[in-house]
Amino acid sequence: MTTIKCPQCRKETTLEGNPNRPFCSERCKLIDLGTWATEGYRFPGEKAPTRSDDEEEPSE
């Protein structure tokens, strides 16, 4: 049986027969989802420019 560490809490868990894999539980899975939803995971870099409502879209 293959075991891994849960990416959230680092507890040992199995891959086989685990409906929450790679997480150990539904709780760890939802914590990770919440971090993604609140943009907790980001890549460093410059912010992308945003278009204001006053600017016109470029014509083709």
N, C-alpha and C positions, 0 to 999 in steps of 0.2 A: 504494500500500500504506500503510495507516494504522499509524503507530508511536506508542507510548505509553511512559511510564516505568514500570517495575515498581514496584508499591507497597512492596515489601520492600527491594530493593537499589538502586532508582533507575536501573537499566540500561535502555537503550532496547530495546524488544521490539516485535514486530508482533502485531496482533490476528488477522489472517487466517492460518489454518492453524496456530495455536498452541493445542495442547490444554491448556495450563496458563494461558491468559489469565485475568485480566489480569497474571499473573505471568510472568516470563521462563523459569522452570524449575520442575520438580517440587520441588526443594530450597526455593525461595522460597515455594512454595505450602504446603509442610509446616511451614516456620518460622511462617508466619502462622496456620495451623491450631493449632499448639502454643501460640501466644500466646492465641488464643481459649480453648483448652481449660484453660489455667491462669489464666483470668480476667485476663489482662494488659491487655485493652481494657475499660475501665469508664467509665461516665458518673459525673461527680462528683455527690454528693448524700448525703442521709442514708440510713443503712442501714434496710432494711425491717424492721419488727418481726417477731420470730419467736415462734411459739407453743411453749411448753414442754409436755412430756408431762403435767404436772400440771394444766394448764388444760383445761377442757372445751370441746368445739366448740359454737358458738352453735346453739341450737335454732331451727327455723323455725316 
